[in-house]
Amino acid sequence: MLLLMLLLSLLLGLLSLAGIAWIIIVGSLLSVDGLFMSLILLTLAGIFFLNVFLECRDQGFLGKDKGASSKKPSASKTE
């Protein structure tokens, strides 16, 4: 299930970037519609790629130190 969500988020992020490339190829980047559409697509791509990054980090794919999060806090010093 997690792998499916990661692949779907990655696909939708790449599709958003492909939409920006299409706007540039067509040449409507400098119109008001093109500017707003590119901002919307960049925001969507950022959200989807952030989701992929955070899920990969939580699963330990990006080198997160799992030992640091599993350490129990030390007992406080007695005076």
Biopython code that builds the backbone (N, CA, C, O; Angstrom):
import numpy as np
from Bio.PDB.StructureBuilder import StructureBuilder

atoms = [
    (1, "MET", "N", (0.823, -1.199, 0.000)),
    (1, "MET", "CA", (0.000, 0.000, 0.000)),
    (1, "MET", "C", (0.863, 1.257, 0.000)),
    (1, "MET", "O", (0.577, 2.220, -0.711)),
    (2, "LEU", "N", (1.941, 1.234, 0.821)),
    (2, "LEU", "CA", (2.838, 2.382, 0.880)),
    (2, "LEU", "C", (3.533, 2.595, -0.455)),
    (2, "LEU", "O", (3.678, 3.729, -0.912)),
    (3, "LEU", "N", (3.962, 1.509, -1.077)),
    (3, "LEU", "CA", (4.646, 1.616, -2.363)),
    (3, "LEU", "C", (3.717, 2.193, -3.425)),
    (3, "LEU", "O", (4.149, 2.980, -4.268)),
    (4, "LEU", "N", (2.454, 1.809, -3.389)),
    (4, "LEU", "CA", (1.481, 2.334, -4.343)),
    (4, "LEU", "C", (1.288, 3.836, -4.152)),
    (4, "LEU", "O", (1.207, 4.579, -5.130)),
    (5, "MET", "N", (1.215, 4.285, -2.908)),
    (5, "MET", "CA", (1.059, 5.718, -2.641)),
    (5, "MET", "C", (2.297, 6.502, -3.081)),
    (5, "MET", "O", (2.184, 7.608, -3.610)),
    (6, "LEU", "N", (3.475, 5.922, -2.860)),
    (6, "LEU", "CA", (4.694, 6.603, -3.289)),
    (6, "LEU", "C", (4.753, 6.720, -4.810)),
    (6, "LEU", "O", (5.101, 7.771, -5.348)),
    (7, "LEU", "N", (4.413, 5.640, -5.488)),
    (7, "LEU", "CA", (4.429, 5.672, -6.950)),
    (7, "LEU", "C", (3.380, 6.633, -7.501)),
    (7, "LEU", "O", (3.634, 7.335, -8.480)),
    (8, "LEU", "N", (2.209, 6.667, -6.882)),
    (8, "LEU", "CA", (1.159, 7.571, -7.331)),
    (8, "LEU", "C", (1.559, 9.028, -7.107)),
    (8, "LEU", "O", (1.330, 9.872, -7.973)),
    (9, "SER", "N", (2.148, 9.324, -5.965)),
    (9, "SER", "CA", (2.605, 10.684, -5.693)),
    (9, "SER", "C", (3.720, 11.085, -6.651)),
    (9, "SER", "O", (3.752, 12.217, -7.132)),
    (10, "LEU", "N", (4.627, 10.166, -6.924)),
    (10, "LEU", "CA", (5.708, 10.448, -7.866)),
    (10, "LEU", "C", (5.166, 10.677, -9.275)),
    (10, "LEU", "O", (5.614, 11.583, -9.977)),
    (11, "LEU", "N", (4.212, 9.864, -9.680)),
    (11, "LEU", "CA", (3.612, 10.014, -11.003)),
    (11, "LEU", "C", (2.880, 11.346, -11.128)),
    (11, "LEU", "O", (3.017, 12.031, -12.141)),
    (12, "LEU", "N", (2.114, 11.717, -10.123)),
    (12, "LEU", "CA", (1.377, 12.978, -10.192)),
    (12, "LEU", "C", (2.308, 14.184, -10.132)),
    (12, "LEU", "O", (2.032, 15.208, -10.755)),
    (13, "GLY", "N", (3.404, 14.074, -9.391)),
    (13, "GLY", "CA", (4.386, 15.148, -9.374)),
    (13, "GLY", "C", (5.058, 15.324, -10.725)),
    (13, "GLY", "O", (5.255, 16.447, -11.189)),
    (14, "LEU", "N", (5.408, 14.212, -11.353)),
    (14, "LEU", "CA", (6.014, 14.290, -12.694)),
    (14, "LEU", "C", (5.017, 14.782, -13.736)),
    (14, "LEU", "O", (5.390, 15.489, -14.672)),
    (15, "LEU", "N", (3.757, 14.411, -13.574)),
    (15, "LEU", "CA", (2.721, 14.881, -14.497)),
    (15, "LEU", "C", (2.528, 16.390, -14.377)),
    (15, "LEU", "O", (2.289, 17.072, -15.373)),
    (16, "SER", "N", (2.634, 16.905, -13.157)),
    (16, "SER", "CA", (2.549, 18.352, -12.961)),
    (16, "SER", "C", (3.714, 19.071, -13.638)),
    (16, "SER", "O", (3.531, 20.121, -14.253)),
    (17, "LEU", "N", (4.901, 18.503, -13.523)),
    (17, "LEU", "CA", (6.057, 19.102, -14.201)),
    (17, "LEU", "C", (5.941, 19.002, -15.714)),
    (17, "LEU", "O", (6.400, 19.886, -16.438)),
    (18, "ALA", "N", (5.324, 17.918, -16.192)),
    (18, "ALA", "CA", (5.097, 17.786, -17.629)),
    (18, "ALA", "C", (4.099, 18.843, -18.111)),
    (18, "ALA", "O", (4.203, 19.327, -19.238)),
    (19, "GLY", "N", (3.141, 19.196, -17.268)),
    (19, "GLY", "CA", (2.205, 20.265, -17.617)),
    (19, "GLY", "C", (2.910, 21.604, -17.760)),
    (19, "GLY", "O", (2.569, 22.392, -18.643)),
    (20, "ILE", "N", (3.879, 21.868, -16.910)),
    (20, "ILE", "CA", (4.653, 23.105, -17.019)),
    (20, "ILE", "C", (5.484, 23.096, -18.295)),
    (20, "ILE", "O", (5.595, 24.113, -18.979)),
    (21, "ALA", "N", (6.065, 21.947, -18.611)),
    (21, "ALA", "CA", (6.831, 21.834, -19.859)),
    (21, "ALA", "C", (5.921, 22.076, -21.058)),
    (21, "ALA", "O", (6.331, 22.709, -22.030)),
    (22, "TRP", "N", (4.690, 21.575, -20.995)),
    (22, "TRP", "CA", (3.757, 21.786, -22.098)),
    (22, "TRP", "C", (3.407, 23.270, -22.249)),
    (22, "TRP", "O", (3.298, 23.772, -23.368)),
    (23, "ILE", "N", (3.234, 23.954, -21.150)),
    (23, "ILE", "CA", (2.941, 25.393, -21.200)),
    (23, "ILE", "C", (4.106, 26.142, -21.840)),
    (23, "ILE", "O", (3.897, 27.081, -22.608)),
    (24, "ILE", "N", (5.330, 25.728, -21.523)),
    (24, "ILE", "CA", (6.502, 26.379, -22.110)),
    (24, "ILE", "C", (6.595, 26.067, -23.592)),
    (24, "ILE", "O", (6.900, 26.956, -24.387)),
    (25, "ILE", "N", (6.336, 24.811, -23.987)),
    (25, "ILE", "CA", (6.429, 24.417, -25.397)),
    (25, "ILE", "C", (5.394, 25.150, -26.236)),
    (25, "ILE", "O", (5.701, 25.619, -27.332)),
    (26, "VAL", "N", (4.183, 25.250, -25.732)),
    (26, "VAL", "CA", (3.109, 25.919, -26.472)),
    (26, "VAL", "C", (3.382, 27.412, -26.588)),
    (26, "VAL", "O", (2.965, 28.049, -27.555)),
    (27, "GLY", "N", (4.082, 27.971, -25.604)),
    (27, "GLY", "CA", (4.451, 29.374, -25.669)),
    (27, "GLY", "C", (3.500, 30.290, -24.929)),
    (27, "GLY", "O", (3.518, 31.500, -25.150)),
    (28, "SER", "N", (2.679, 29.750, -24.066)),
    (28, "SER", "CA", (1.741, 30.599, -23.339)),
    (28, "SER", "C", (2.216, 30.892, -21.918)),
    (28, "SER", "O", (1.407, 31.199, -21.042)),
    (29, "LEU", "N", (3.499, 30.800, -21.694)),
    (29, "LEU", "CA", (4.035, 31.006, -20.357)),
    (29, "LEU", "C", (3.887, 32.455, -19.917)),
    (29, "LEU", "O", (3.676, 32.714, -18.732)),
    (30, "LEU", "N", (3.991, 33.390, -20.825)),
    (30, "LEU", "CA", (3.967, 34.800, -20.460)),
    (30, "LEU", "C", (2.567, 35.392, -20.413)),
    (30, "LEU", "O", (2.407, 36.573, -20.108)),
    (31, "SER", "N", (1.555, 34.594, -20.708)),
    (31, "SER", "CA", (0.185, 35.091, -20.555)),
    (31, "SER", "C", (-0.239, 34.934, -19.099)),
    (31, "SER", "O", (0.402, 34.219, -18.330)),
    (32, "VAL", "N", (-1.307, 35.598, -18.735)),
    (32, "VAL", "CA", (-1.790, 35.517, -17.357)),
    (32, "VAL", "C", (-2.230, 34.094, -17.031)),
    (32, "VAL", "O", (-1.942, 33.579, -15.950)),
    (33, "ASP", "N", (-2.925, 33.466, -17.968)),
    (33, "ASP", "CA", (-3.363, 32.089, -17.748)),
    (33, "ASP", "C", (-2.178, 31.144, -17.584)),
    (33, "ASP", "O", (-2.194, 30.264, -16.723)),
    (34, "GLY", "N", (-1.162, 31.326, -18.401)),
    (34, "GLY", "CA", (0.012, 30.471, -18.322)),
    (34, "GLY", "C", (0.769, 30.643, -17.023)),
    (34, "GLY", "O", (1.264, 29.674, -16.447)),
    (35, "LEU", "N", (0.859, 31.902, -16.556)),
    (35, "LEU", "CA", (1.556, 32.154, -15.296)),
    (35, "LEU", "C", (0.823, 31.525, -14.119)),
    (35, "LEU", "O", (1.439, 30.882, -13.270)),
    (36, "PHE", "N", (-0.487, 31.712, -14.069)),
    (36, "PHE", "CA", (-1.237, 31.136, -12.958)),
    (36, "PHE", "C", (-1.256, 29.612, -13.024)),
    (36, "PHE", "O", (-1.160, 28.944, -11.995)),
    (37, "MET", "N", (-1.378, 29.065, -14.216)),
    (37, "MET", "CA", (-1.378, 27.607, -14.339)),
    (37, "MET", "C", (-0.023, 27.027, -13.943)),
    (37, "MET", "O", (0.040, 25.977, -13.304)),
    (38, "SER", "N", (1.058, 27.706, -14.319)),
    (38, "SER", "CA", (2.381, 27.198, -13.944)),
    (38, "SER", "C", (2.596, 27.299, -12.437)),
    (38, "SER", "O", (3.227, 26.419, -11.851)),
    (39, "LEU", "N", (2.086, 28.348, -11.799)),
    (39, "LEU", "CA", (2.192, 28.443, -10.344)),
    (39, "LEU", "C", (1.395, 27.342, -9.652)),
    (39, "LEU", "O", (1.857, 26.759, -8.671)),
    (40, "ILE", "N", (0.210, 27.062, -10.158)),
    (40, "ILE", "CA", (-0.612, 25.997, -9.588)),
    (40, "ILE", "C", (0.065, 24.650, -9.767)),
    (40, "ILE", "O", (0.096, 23.844, -8.837)),
    (41, "LEU", "N", (0.603, 24.396, -10.943)),
    (41, "LEU", "CA", (1.260, 23.117, -11.205)),
    (41, "LEU", "C", (2.548, 22.961, -10.394)),
    (41, "LEU", "O", (2.863, 21.862, -9.938)),
    (42, "LEU", "N", (3.292, 24.054, -10.215)),
    (42, "LEU", "CA", (4.489, 23.994, -9.376)),
    (42, "LEU", "C", (4.128, 23.697, -7.921)),
    (42, "LEU", "O", (4.836, 22.953, -7.242)),
    (43, "THR", "N", (3.038, 24.271, -7.448)),
    (43, "THR", "CA", (2.598, 24.005, -6.082)),
    (43, "THR", "C", (2.191, 22.545, -5.919)),
    (43, "THR", "O", (2.557, 21.900, -4.937)),
    (44, "LEU", "N", (1.440, 22.028, -6.877)),
    (44, "LEU", "CA", (1.037, 20.623, -6.816)),
    (44, "LEU", "C", (2.244, 19.697, -6.858)),
    (44, "LEU", "O", (2.322, 18.736, -6.092)),
    (45, "ALA", "N", (3.185, 19.985, -7.750)),
    (45, "ALA", "CA", (4.385, 19.153, -7.846)),
    (45, "ALA", "C", (5.173, 19.198, -6.545)),
    (45, "ALA", "O", (5.684, 18.172, -6.095)),
    (46, "GLY", "N", (5.277, 20.366, -5.941)),
    (46, "GLY", "CA", (5.990, 20.481, -4.676)),
    (46, "GLY", "C", (5.341, 19.683, -3.560)),
    (46, "GLY", "O", (6.030, 19.057, -2.755)),
    (47, "ILE", "N", (4.015, 19.705, -3.512)),
    (47, "ILE", "CA", (3.300, 18.951, -2.481)),
    (47, "ILE", "C", (3.492, 17.452, -2.687)),
    (47, "ILE", "O", (3.745, 16.721, -1.729)),
    (48, "PHE", "N", (3.371, 16.992, -3.928)),
    (48, "PHE", "CA", (3.525, 15.561, -4.190)),
    (48, "PHE", "C", (4.949, 15.091, -3.923)),
    (48, "PHE", "O", (5.144, 14.017, -3.353)),
    (49, "PHE", "N", (5.953, 15.878, -4.326)),
    (49, "PHE", "CA", (7.334, 15.478, -4.083)),
    (49, "PHE", "C", (7.692, 15.576, -2.605)),
    (49, "PHE", "O", (8.508, 14.794, -2.116)),
    (50, "LEU", "N", (7.093, 16.528, -1.883)),
    (50, "LEU", "CA", (7.300, 16.595, -0.444)),
    (50, "LEU", "C", (6.734, 15.354, 0.238)),
    (50, "LEU", "O", (7.336, 14.828, 1.174)),
    (51, "ASN", "N", (5.590, 14.890, -0.227)),
    (51, "ASN", "CA", (5.004, 13.666, 0.309)),
    (51, "ASN", "C", (5.928, 12.478, 0.074)),
    (51, "ASN", "O", (6.134, 11.666, 0.975)),
    (52, "VAL", "N", (6.483, 12.371, -1.122)),
    (52, "VAL", "CA", (7.412, 11.277, -1.432)),
    (52, "VAL", "C", (8.648, 11.364, -0.546)),
    (52, "VAL", "O", (9.102, 10.352, -0.010)),
    (53, "PHE", "N", (9.191, 12.564, -0.390)),
    (53, "PHE", "CA", (10.384, 12.745, 0.428)),
    (53, "PHE", "C", (10.139, 12.362, 1.883)),
    (53, "PHE", "O", (10.939, 11.646, 2.484)),
    (54, "LEU", "N", (9.032, 12.841, 2.446)),
    (54, "LEU", "CA", (8.755, 12.564, 3.852)),
    (54, "LEU", "C", (8.482, 11.089, 4.100)),
    (54, "LEU", "O", (8.911, 10.545, 5.118)),
    (55, "GLU", "N", (7.778, 10.437, 3.191)),
    (55, "GLU", "CA", (7.516, 9.008, 3.364)),
    (55, "GLU", "C", (8.794, 8.188, 3.236)),
    (55, "GLU", "O", (9.000, 7.237, 3.991)),
    (56, "CYS", "N", (9.653, 8.551, 2.283)),
    (56, "CYS", "CA", (10.926, 7.835, 2.140)),
    (56, "CYS", "C", (11.811, 8.062, 3.357)),
    (56, "CYS", "O", (12.491, 7.138, 3.804)),
    (57, "ARG", "N", (11.814, 9.273, 3.899)),
    (57, "ARG", "CA", (12.601, 9.558, 5.088)),
    (57, "ARG", "C", (12.086, 8.777, 6.289)),
    (57, "ARG", "O", (12.874, 8.252, 7.076)),
    (58, "ASP", "N", (10.764, 8.699, 6.432)),
    (58, "ASP", "CA", (10.196, 7.964, 7.565)),
    (58, "ASP", "C", (10.451, 6.466, 7.465)),
    (58, "ASP", "O", (10.577, 5.792, 8.487)),
    (59, "GLN", "N", (10.529, 5.943, 6.258)),
    (59, "GLN", "CA", (10.787, 4.517, 6.074)),
    (59, "GLN", "C", (12.270, 4.180, 6.127)),
    (59, "GLN", "O", (12.630, 3.003, 6.145)),
    (60, "GLY", "N", (13.129, 5.177, 6.153)),
    (60, "GLY", "CA", (14.558, 4.943, 6.275)),
    (60, "GLY", "C", (15.266, 4.783, 4.941)),
    (60, "GLY", "O", (16.413, 4.337, 4.911)),
    (61, "PHE", "N", (14.618, 5.134, 3.833)),
    (61, "PHE", "CA", (15.246, 4.998, 2.518)),
    (61, "PHE", "C", (16.283, 6.080, 2.267)),
    (61, "PHE", "O", (17.146, 5.908, 1.406)),
    (62, "LEU", "N", (16.222, 7.188, 2.992)),
    (62, "LEU", "CA", (17.112, 8.305, 2.723)),
    (62, "LEU", "C", (18.211, 8.452, 3.766)),
    (62, "LEU", "O", (18.813, 9.519, 3.883)),
    (63, "GLY", "N", (18.477, 7.402, 4.517)),
    (63, "GLY", "CA", (19.583, 7.420, 5.454)),
    (63, "GLY", "C", (19.259, 8.014, 6.804)),
    (63, "GLY", "O", (20.165, 8.427, 7.527)),
    (64, "LYS", "N", (18.002, 8.066, 7.159)),
    (64, "LYS", "CA", (17.640, 8.568, 8.483)),
    (64, "LYS", "C", (18.134, 7.578, 9.533)),
    (64, "LYS", "O", (17.991, 6.365, 9.377)),
    (65, "ASP", "N", (18.709, 8.105, 10.589)),
    (65, "ASP", "CA", (19.229, 7.259, 11.652)),
    (65, "ASP", "C", (18.071, 6.759, 12.501)),
    (65, "ASP", "O", (17.487, 7.516, 13.276)),
    (66, "LYS", "N", (17.741, 5.474, 12.351)),
    (66, "LYS", "CA", (16.625, 4.919, 13.114)),
    (66, "LYS", "C", (16.980, 4.772, 14.582)),
    (66, "LYS", "O", (16.087, 4.757, 15.429)),
    (67, "GLY", "N", (18.261, 4.663, 14.904)),
    (67, "GLY", "CA", (18.670, 4.511, 16.285)),
    (67, "GLY", "C", (18.407, 5.758, 17.104)),
    (67, "GLY", "O", (18.160, 5.668, 18.307)),
    (68, "ALA", "N", (18.457, 6.916, 16.475)),
    (68, "ALA", "CA", (18.248, 8.161, 17.213)),
    (68, "ALA", "C", (16.804, 8.294, 17.672)),
    (68, "ALA", "O", (16.550, 8.837, 18.747)),
    (69, "SER", "N", (15.864, 7.814, 16.886)),
    (69, "SER", "CA", (14.464, 7.973, 17.261)),
    (69, "SER", "C", (14.020, 6.896, 18.248)),
    (69, "SER", "O", (13.022, 7.078, 18.945)),
    (70, "SER", "N", (14.747, 5.776, 18.318)),
    (70, "SER", "CA", (14.330, 4.691, 19.201)),
    (70, "SER", "C", (15.004, 4.740, 20.565)),
    (70, "SER", "O", (14.710, 3.914, 21.430)),
    (71, "LYS", "N", (15.902, 5.695, 20.767)),
    (71, "LYS", "CA", (16.575, 5.804, 22.053)),
    (71, "LYS", "C", (15.589, 6.295, 23.103)),
    (71, "LYS", "O", (14.786, 7.198, 22.870)),
    (72, "LYS", "N", (15.683, 5.665, 24.262)),
    (72, "LYS", "CA", (14.834, 6.107, 25.368)),
    (72, "LYS", "C", (15.523, 7.272, 26.066)),
    (72, "LYS", "O", (16.748, 7.302, 26.186)),
    (73, "PRO", "N", (14.726, 8.225, 26.521)),
    (73, "PRO", "CA", (15.364, 9.354, 27.214)),
    (73, "PRO", "C", (16.018, 8.880, 28.501)),
    (73, "PRO", "O", (15.470, 8.033, 29.206)),
    (74, "SER", "N", (17.182, 9.421, 28.804)),
    (74, "SER", "CA", (17.921, 9.010, 29.999)),
    (74, "SER", "C", (17.233, 9.557, 31.242)),
    (74, "SER", "O", (16.528, 10.565, 31.194)),
    (75, "ALA", "N", (17.456, 8.864, 32.359)),
    (75, "ALA", "CA", (16.849, 9.284, 33.619)),
    (75, "ALA", "C", (17.496, 10.595, 34.046)),
    (75, "ALA", "O", (18.686, 10.817, 33.823)),
    (76, "SER", "N", (16.705, 11.446, 34.656)),
    (76, "SER", "CA", (17.255, 12.721, 35.104)),
    (76, "SER", "C", (18.204, 12.498, 36.262)),
    (76, "SER", "O", (18.053, 11.561, 37.046)),
    (77, "LYS", "N", (19.184, 13.378, 36.350)),
    (77, "LYS", "CA", (20.197, 13.257, 37.421)),
    (77, "LYS", "C", (19.576, 13.649, 38.748)),
    (77, "LYS", "O", (18.797, 14.598, 38.839)),
    (78, "THR", "N", (19.935, 12.903, 39.763)),
    (78, "THR", "CA", (19.472, 13.256, 41.105)),
    (78, "THR", "C", (20.544, 14.068, 41.779)),
    (78, "THR", "O", (21.733, 13.781, 41.640)),
    (79, "GLU", "N", (20.140, 15.059, 42.493)),
    (79, "GLU", "CA", (21.118, 15.946, 43.149)),
    (79, "GLU", "C", (21.392, 15.536, 44.533)),
    (79, "GLU", "O", (22.188, 16.176, 45.220)),
]
sb = StructureBuilder()
sb.init_structure("model")
sb.init_model(0)
sb.init_chain("A")
sb.init_seg("    ")
for serial, (resi, resn, name, xyz) in enumerate(atoms, 1):
    if name == "N":
        sb.init_residue(resn, " ", resi, " ")
    sb.init_atom(name, np.array(xyz, "f"), 0.0, 1.0, " ", f" {name:<3s}", serial, name[0])
structure = sb.get_structure()
